[in-house]
Amino acid sequence: MIQQVASRAGWKGPDLAQTEAWFHRLSDDAIADFETAMRTAVASGKDLFDLGVEDFPLGAAGRAALAVVHDETQQGLGVMVLRGFPVARHEPAHLRLLFWGLGLHMGVPRPQGKQSQFMSDVTDAGGTYRSTTGRGYNTNSKLDFHADNADIVGLMCVNAAKRGGESLIASSVHAHNVMLQQRPDLVAVLYEPFIFSRQGEQAPEEGLWYESPVFSVTEGHFACRHVRNHIKGAQDGFPDLPRLTQAQIEALDLFDEILAREDVRFSMHLEPGDMQFLNNHTQLHSRTSYEDWPEPGRRRLLYRLWLAIPDAQPLAQGLLPTYKDVASKAVRGGFRGVNITEATRAFEARIAAHHEMAMRIYD
């Protein structure tokens, strides 16, 4: 029998709005630590994949700020925003290095798309969200609530949009519980496999689509893998695949409707210098559409990291086709794409060894 999920990560939008527990304002000492680490990395002259944790030396204040992120995303609300880093006094290339270095302290970066990029620029590059190859990060479109393919997704805001582009988050734990109260029969449907498109971003050895449940529980840990656009992509792009049943459509529609409710979702405005981190297994995220600045240097820009972290929860076997490993203490997740090289694999193995994480995804 499907049970309600009891977790601090099962927050309600209005409750989150009444607390400051979801953000942490960086102290002057933490900012100084981050800037020192950034300057050290810049001075090393190393490429991203040659850098290691030792190239980003953090003092006690910087480490404490990252500990807040870890604790709140893994044992708390599932969301944490670090506020107040002075991005205006640093050039974008150096900010990329900083965010990369913070990610290395937390875990192992994961590839994010067809070009196997391990860090993405979230900016309007004229992409089309509603297509069989669509991704949301390179458009200015309103996005569905969804989870990314990693334990943690991190966003560093460099420039905000002229208008719109609000970050929307919702607890998949709470939405699951609401749905269970309303329609337990449809909740059961979301525990069954759905077919997801890889949106044309698969590695040569991977199939064009995979199967995964939207909801799963293993060893007492709830996880939600909800990417409606990729389910739609499979239906639109592969006509020979089984069509969604009426029950599946009804279940997805109800879940999306619950996520959009004002008493479920929470809206935040990410300012330049904000760094948002979400637990993808318990939180879903979205974005409102936006109008950008005409000047290239002011256009909305965020840097995105996907991370596998050492003590993330175990995942159900049904998520193996997308994560490639479902154990805790293991590197998992990401979209491999077509440009995984010996250099990137050596980098992944080196950072995994630093965090004492198993590296089996290429076996």
Helices and strands as residue ranges (DSSP letters): H 13-17, E 23-25, H 28-44, G 48-50, G 53-55, H 60-75, E 79-83, G 87-89, H 92-106, E 108-109, E 120-122, E 143-146, E 152-159, E 163-164, E 167-171, H 172-182, H 184-190, E 193-197, E 209-213, E 215-218, E 221-224, H 228-237, H 246-259, E 266-268, E 275-279, E 283-287, E 290-291, G 296-298, E 301-308, G 317-319, H 320-323, H 342-354
